[in-house]
Amino acid sequence: MVTICLCGFAGAESNSDTSSDDDLEWLDAEEYTLYWGDEVNSSSYLINAVDFSPSKAFDSDNDYVVLSVLTNRSESWSTILALNNSDISDYKNFDDRINISVLEVVTGNDIPTPYATISVSISKEDVHIAPVVKWIDATISVEEKRTNEIYIDERANVDIVIENRGSDQLESISVIQDIPDELIFDPDANINWNFSLDAYGKRTYQYSLKALKPGTYNISGTQVLVNDEGRLHSKFLNGSELIVHGPLINVKKSMSSDVVAVNDVINVNISLSNDGDRAAHVSFTDELPEGGVLLDGDLVLSKVFHPGDNLSINYSMRMDKEGRIIVPSAKARFIDSKGYEGLMYSSRYVLNVGDGSDNLDSDLDDEYLEYLNDTSDSSNEVYGGSIESDYNNESAFDSIEIEKEEHGLFQPVFDLIDYIKGFFSSDEDK
């Protein structure tokens, strides 16, 4: 044990000691027991028990402890504290930032190691909380770059880089990336989201997303999971927003009735809208079902639809043919100033045309008629509501057939198939 000159230390420490402000507020004191050579971190102040007074056969009032203090500002202080000693103080105030008091000093030949119990108070005006670094943040780094704005015919690129910061291999790493339903991988990719990383290794993911329609998509933050000896650590990145520009043309078709007698008049409503954020030129066409005769209105329209525009087209027709008649889809072909183009279809229906002798006032007809008159609803959601639950027996639909599926660019093919089915079904009824 080193013998310390008390006079020298007393002079050295006086330079860092300042008188405490009477109005200064302190946090609640924390007590620590320091053995010779021990160090404790108190709010980013490293306090070390550098030395003690020489051991004797019995405790003495002259026992003291030598402490050093290292701050997170690279400042270094030292002091000597003792109890019941007229020459050595029992506390030390360092620049009104930290106050250390000694509560007990134990030396002597009868113990293995001398120790001291101290009380440490930190000024409220100068609290230095040691930053807490999570295990996963110290182990891996994750960087992510995303395209946040595209046009509907463009791709959004995503780059994710995961790096092992440590010298140990990471055996089990998983990346969880939730993609909204309206976004797809383009080109289609089979990505292995589970992997391992060697010491200081790196893994890069690069892929592209394409939107099925314009809009604003909120993408949840990427999650990285690391399984370390059975303990699962997780890291979450911030979510992002993808804005997709472009026209969004919607076309809906509804009829005043789906069950009529021969020569009855049917009113048809077409709803066209641009729900996107870019203008487009729209060419609308509709066609009459077999046996239909146009009485009033137009089946064609050519118009520029600005964002938010909507238009209602109405016409009436008379049905001169009996049977189950396919009502074709209305079509809206569009192209914008950028050259992006597409073709949209409305839903199709089966129109039941009778000779007037059948009872056409069934509950099913009334409920479906109410649906048809509701032009605010989409015509391809019929079986999503109460009709499906009330009429889940196939025999209940013998007098009516409602086609709810839409097939995009292949719609004309399915129209032809439905027409052939309706033709043979009509012959069997006769």
HUJOUR-V168081 format. One line per field, one symbol per residue. phi: phi as a letter, one per 30 degrees, with the letter a starting at -180 (. if undefined). A space follows every 50 residues. Layout:
# HUJOUR-V168081
phi: ???
This chain:
# HUJOUR-V168081
phi: .ddcdddddddddddcdbddddddcbdedccbccdejdbbcchicccbdd abdedbdbdbdcdbbcccbccdcidbbaabbachbdcbdcbbcchhcbbc cccabbbjdcbdbdabcbcbbcdddbdcdddccdedddcbcbcbbbdcab ceccccdbbbbcbddcccdcdbbbccbdceddcbdbdebccddbabbdeh dbbbcbabcbcdadlccccdddcccbcchicccbbccddbbcccckdbcc bbbbbdacbbceidccccccccaccccbdadcccbbbdddidbdcajbcb abadcdeidbbccbbbbcccbckdcdcdddbbcbacddjdbabcbddcbc cccccjdddccdddddddddddddddcddcbeddcdddddbcceddcdca bbccdcbhdceedddddddddddddddddd
